[in-house]
Amino acid sequence: TELSETLQSQDVFDLEYAADLNITNDGSEVYFIRHYMDIHSDKKLGNIWKVTQNGELTPVTTGKHQQYGMALSPDNKRLAYISSESGNPQIHMQWLETGATGQMTNLTTAPSRLTWSADGKYLAFQMFVPEKATPPVSLPGKPEGAEWAEPAIYIDDVYYRFDGGGYTKPGYTQIFLLSAQGGTPRQLTFDEFNNNGAMSWSQDGKQLYFSANRHQNFRLEPVNTDIYRYELASGEISAVTDRNGPDNQPSVSPDGRYLAYLGYDDRGTNYENTQVYVRDLSSGKTQSLTADLDRSVDSLHWDGSSRGLYIQYDDQGKTRVAYQPLKGKAKQLTDKLGGQSYGRPYTSSEFDVASDGTVTFTYSAPDRPADVGLHTGGKDIQLTHLNDDALGHKTLAKVEEFWFKSSADGRDIQGWIAYPPGFDKDKKYPMVLEIHGGPVTAYGPHFAAEIQLYAAAGYVVVYINPRGSSSYGEEFAQTIHLNYPSQDYDDLMSAVDTVIDKGFIDERELFVTGGSGGGVLSAWIVGHTDRFKAAVVAKPVINWYSFVLTSDFYPYFYKYWFAAKPWEDLEGYMQRSPISYVGNVTTPTMLLTGEADYRTPISESEQYYQALKLQGVETAMVRIPDAPHGIYKRPSNLMSKVEYILWWFEQYRDERPVKN
Ligand SMILES: CSCC[C@H](NC=O)C(=O)N[C@@H](CC(C)C)C(=O)N[C@@H](Cc1ccccc1)C(=O)O
């Protein structure tokens, strides 16, 4: 058959995906944000749409806005959401029976986490409250009308910049209460903590549960969140949990008897399974429902009868929803969740449940970003086809799962092969090995523009979940505790050998790329083998010593990824740093990083670039202006990333592909 069009990088502007799924109590309709890429502002925007069980789609809001944080009222008659249509983010409401809409607030900073009280009379929300910063120094002698340089910036907080958010301002996130009739929000919390975790109301509306890190030393105990109870009548705040380790996502059962939440005991490792806990609110008795699951639960929703919970977790690169009763075994419902990470094939999804047990979820397929799916009557139904117009006429890469044994120790490892459109097993193809970051995350059989674009350019693309990835249980993730990179390198090389053995790879045409943790591993690869013809190392850590002292989340990294502070274990830090092996590199290696990446700051890439130059190795550096760690967030930056990677590889191909 003749090939139809293949995917081009500019097609990323045509992608849409579903998010913020809210299902009605009777399961008949799903409200969701229909995200699209605006080619003029180069940003992801989104409006609210509704889809019925038979797939009928209706717009609920319109306009070129960013709308998000949607929350359907308990009686399903109103929809609260956040919209930037007035110029900055405000709470809006739509009365669904009449279609009347209104802006409910005039806030000075962005609201988040809209949470309805059970009687539908109030919305709790959160908002950053800035504090006045008085600089310790002011300069004397400025003549009137003089134009002096911007004043110096004084910093004394532990966290002074966040990836994606820029340099921080002094202040804290506080909880507010807004009448569903509108009016002035009332501030509920005032203390010097970030009260910024998920919230849930008691059924009688007298208490608000929320998660936050309210420990005196919270800045240096970065994952020690607990659940707190706020008494609406007195303003008193008391701790419900107090263990060492995160407790979050509180959710009061519909009958008001139980509080469910997620968490784990912090043992100081790189990964622990997040479990579901249920506390009987009158006796205080608490039990874990998922101690035997050996997977991390990411989210939960109560069943309408309060007899159990619907839970979401990653398993072997896919995401499942299961029903976990308060007593007894879990029942699997669907494993078709995903599709929200449209750049690279990370697991990323969400779900919601109606009172009758109908589950809506983001429906994943290797050839489409997230659609709205429904699980009802034991079946999965795809309700929307948001990208059939943009992608339906194109030939996309087929994605096939494979398993192989690692040469390190015979461990079973899972991976996927994306075949170029028009693939013929009797021909020989160049290969791209694409490596995920985290390092405790997972790739899976999900749509990814980057993978699809490399395949459309004629490469067989291989991606795997090396040891250390999530979705295979605690032992698998913890193999890299204080040991990253290590045998994950062997897993990656075994994947390459396994695919070569299939007979359709030109062994002389091997290429490698990866981002973040995948940048660490691709730099590690070129320092340990010369099998690849060219490499692109994206947003990497090159030197763990400098990374820990420049990354935004440094109180976490030194504590959970290393045995000691950098100056206490110089040898350990350097032994695991790609910079230590730069003397071995002969592979032409390009660096690519966002200039506003405060997670893996661009100084990491600069170190490797300069070292490679000193070594006389072919190299180049691509700097993406203003881009944070999530380079893909602006579609044109995703295009730049892919175009530069393909261009770099093409320089080193024996036969360059002919551009049409
Ligand atoms: C508790 S913070 C752990 C670090 C965080 N992990 C999230 O998965 C992270 O930012 N990891 C970086 C590498 C690290 C700073 C050396 C990373 O590999 N990022 C990946 C994965 C990722 C995907 C989506 C959102 C956040 C991270 C990447 O950017 O591809």
PDBQT file of the ligand as one rigid body, heavy atoms in Angstrom, charges set to zero:
ROOT
HETATM    1  C1  LIG A 701      11.130  14.405  43.961  1.00  0.00    +0.000 C 
HETATM    2  S1  LIG A 701      11.928  15.268  42.741  1.00  0.00    +0.000 SA
HETATM    3  C2  LIG A 701      12.659  14.045  41.745  1.00  0.00    +0.000 C 
HETATM    4  C3  LIG A 701      13.223  14.633  40.557  1.00  0.00    +0.000 C 
HETATM    5  C4  LIG A 701      12.269  14.728  39.386  1.00  0.00    +0.000 C 
HETATM    6  N1  LIG A 701      11.696  13.479  39.129  1.00  0.00    +0.000 N 
HETATM    7  C5  LIG A 701      10.542  13.357  38.529  1.00  0.00    +0.000 C 
HETATM    8  O1  LIG A 701      10.347  12.395  37.899  1.00  0.00    +0.000 OA
HETATM    9  C6  LIG A 701      13.044  15.283  38.241  1.00  0.00    +0.000 C 
HETATM   10  O2  LIG A 701      12.883  16.417  37.938  1.00  0.00    +0.000 OA
HETATM   11  N2  LIG A 701      13.919  14.482  37.611  1.00  0.00    +0.000 N 
HETATM   12  C7  LIG A 701      14.713  14.938  36.500  1.00  0.00    +0.000 C 
HETATM   13  C8  LIG A 701      16.147  14.531  36.627  1.00  0.00    +0.000 C 
HETATM   14  C9  LIG A 701      16.870  14.925  37.868  1.00  0.00    +0.000 C 
HETATM   15  C10 LIG A 701      16.696  16.363  38.215  1.00  0.00    +0.000 C 
HETATM   16  C11 LIG A 701      18.310  14.573  37.751  1.00  0.00    +0.000 C 
HETATM   17  C12 LIG A 701      14.209  14.241  35.245  1.00  0.00    +0.000 C 
HETATM   18  O3  LIG A 701      14.742  13.237  34.833  1.00  0.00    +0.000 OA
HETATM   19  N3  LIG A 701      13.145  14.710  34.669  1.00  0.00    +0.000 N 
HETATM   20  C13 LIG A 701      12.522  13.949  33.602  1.00  0.00    +0.000 C 
HETATM   21  C14 LIG A 701      11.310  13.288  34.176  1.00  0.00    +0.000 C 
HETATM   22  C15 LIG A 701      10.200  14.180  34.464  1.00  0.00    +0.000 A 
HETATM   23  C16 LIG A 701       9.101  14.054  33.672  1.00  0.00    +0.000 A 
HETATM   24  C17 LIG A 701       8.025  14.840  33.930  1.00  0.00    +0.000 A 
HETATM   25  C18 LIG A 701       8.056  15.747  34.986  1.00  0.00    +0.000 A 
HETATM   26  C19 LIG A 701       9.164  15.847  35.808  1.00  0.00    +0.000 A 
HETATM   27  C20 LIG A 701      10.226  15.047  35.541  1.00  0.00    +0.000 A 
HETATM   28  C21 LIG A 701      12.269  14.756  32.357  1.00  0.00    +0.000 C 
HETATM   29  O4  LIG A 701      12.251  15.995  32.408  1.00  0.00    +0.000 OA
HETATM   30  O5  LIG A 701      12.066  14.135  31.322  1.00  0.00    +0.000 OA
ENDROOT
TORSDOF 0
